[in-house]
């Protein structure tokens, strides 16, 4: 029996690397998109050479091997418009098409940033009145992903949230190059209720994330209850996901335990995993958090069910996420200092019988565990278990 459980653990780890779901022809974002966006540490200090270096580091660090795919150029690339109204990159990006070709040569995909308003969040040129032109330009450069940040829009200037985002989605379709379409309205107008209906694949659920534990907890745990809006085929047969924002893991403002909590709550909620740290200077400990294949498999499970809270007592919480193989992933969270033991009744996570457990952070088979087991959870940390009913 012990040998069989060990085999199951090894099989679970192998599947995370080899069996990401095969999408139907043309399907976009069948699982939550994974990638990198440098805004969290770069802000406007971006350039062609930096993007190339980060793309190369995504490969050499092992991130590509576990599913990270998109290299996203955030705000700061924009120059001016030419006499025909076509947007031009600034001098830090002398050849956008060449940059896209390089990223594609690594087996990765590339994304870009704009705003539906007249300007971006930082005063650069937005896409208002030039949606079709900009989408065509991005397609001609070879872009695979568009981040569309509300910023300077108002209903009086741009129209409703829904119609504004639909305008750019239609422009992307007309441009003829499939792109993941991410919008940020900072939770305004409840995008989870309508974004998938206008072709959006990722929608921000709240304010921008910061490298601060308490802000991270408030924004990410606060997305509980949105699980019915996400899934692999909710937007025109494509995937649509509640986006908790870019990860701050590795930017130095939190402990490793707190970063494990961030990775855990993102994955159990099937949120896009967009790293926001400097991949060229990433420590092995941070890489281990971002590339743990057992944890990533929770996020990338093809069933695409977003997890949800099933119990809370003060700062202690239990969340669950059903998986495509019939198992259940359980996240136990301790949002204060000091290790605690949290009792796990099986009925709370919808299972009964003899249960085999795997600790996903430790990548360790725990064997058969008992109902109402006391599970240790570190201070400010998370314990993630995969529970499989054996009989």
Secondary structure by P-SEA (a helix, b strand, c coil): caaaaaaaaaaaaaaaacccccccccccccccbbbbbccccccccccaaaaaaaaaaaaaaccccccccccccccccbbbbccccccccccccccaaaaaaaaaaacccccbbbbcccccccccccccccaaaaaaaaaaacccbbbbbcccccccccccaaaaaaaaaaaaaaaccccbbbbbcccccccccccccccccbbbccccccccaaaaaaaaaacccccccccccccccbbbbbcccccccccccccaaaaaaaaaaaaaaccccccccccccccaaaaaaacaaaaaaaaacccbbbbbbcccccccbbbbbbccccbbbbbbbbcccbbbbbbbcccccccccbbbbbbccccccccccccbbbbbbcccbbbbbbbbbcc
